[in-house]
Amino acid sequence: MAEVPSGLRYVQDHHWVAQVEPGTVRMGVTDFAQESLGDVVAVELPPVGTATTAGVAMGEIESTKSVSDLVAPVTGTVSAVNESVAEQPEIVNTDPYGSAWLVEIAIEQAAPTSPLQALLTASEYARLTGQ
């Protein structure tokens, strides 16, 4: 059974999101996603400074089974990229919630409420994935 940490938010595209500081979130792929993908062999991440739009692809993750889009969970700008994942994509399979984070995004602050509130809670994501 895949791990679903309670302190994170989730999107239906099987990415997790954590607030790292006010106005900045970190994202990665969920344990469920890495299990479904199988052995991850390549990760294409957007460069720092790339504008993101919630729900729109911003990169790719390739496994021995398929190629999947990395979908932005929030609208903003990529402020950091985890180069370790690009160089060693297999860490997605071994530590999806830790050292295998993918990007940090500075959130566009146009909305009066946090965009994280629109994302799934751990229990909602667990129900979505049948956990």
N, C-alpha and C positions, 0 to 999 in steps of 0.2 A: 504494500500500500504506500502510495506517495506521501511525502511529508508536506504539510500545509501550515507553516508557522503563523501564529495568530497575530503577530505584530505588524504584518504586512498588508498591503492592499493588492488586489489581483484584477487582471483583465481577462475577458473570455478568450483572448488569443494565447493564453497560458504564459503570461509574463507576470512577474511580481514587481511591486513598487514600494519603496521605503523612502520616507522623508529623511534626508541626511542633515539638513539645516533648513531654516525657514526659506521658502522659495526655491529649494533644490531637492530633486528626487533622484534616487538611484534605481535602476531597473535591471532585471535579469530574466532568465527563463525559469519556469517552475520545475520542481522535481517531477511532476506528472509529465511535463513536456519533454524533459530529457529522457525519461523512461520510454516515452512513446517514440521519440526520434531514434533511439538506439545510439550507437557510437557517433559522437559529433566529430567531424573531420575538418570543418572550416567555419569561420564566423567572419562575416563582412560587416564592419561597424562604420557608422557615419563619422566624418571628421568633426573635431571640435569646431563650433560655430555654425553647424548645420541647423537650420530651422526645422522644427518638428510640428506636426499637426496630429492631435489625438486621433487614433484610428487609422493612420496612414503609414504604410511601410517606410522604414528608414534604413533597412539593412537586411541581411539574410543569414540564416544558420543552415548549414549543410550537414547531413548525417549520411550514414551508409544506406539509409532507407529513402531519404527525400531531401528536398530543399524547401525551407519555410521562411516566410517573411518575419522580420522583427518589426513589430508594429508599435509605434509611439503610443505610450499610455496617456500622455498629456501634451498640450501645445506649449512650445517653448523653444529653447535653443540648447543644443548639446554643449555642455560645459566641461565634460571630462569623458575620456574613453579608456576602457581597461585594455591596454595593449597586450597584457599577458594572455587574455582570451584569444586574441587574434593570432598570437604566436603559438599558444598551446590550447587549442580548442577542446581537447579532451577534458580539461578541468571543469567544463560545463557538466560532464557526467559525474564527476566526483564531488563537487562542491557548488551546486547551483545557487545556494543562498548566501554563499560566502565569497571566496576568492574569484568566483566566476561571474560577478556582476558585470554588466555590459557597458552601460553608459550612465552618466549623470546628466540631468536636464534641468536647466534653469527655467522655472515655470513662468509662463506669461500670466501676469497678475490682473487680467481684465475682469475676471468674475469676482463677485462679492464674497463667494465662498470658495474654499479650497477645492481644486479639481480632484483631489484624492477622495473626497466624499462621494463622488459619482462612481468610484471603482468598487469592485466586489470586496466584501469582508472575507476573512478566512473561512467562516462557516458557509457563506454563499458560494465561494469557489469550491469548497469541498463537496457541496451538493451538486454543483455543475459537473464535477468530474466523477461523481459517484463514490466519493470517499466515505 
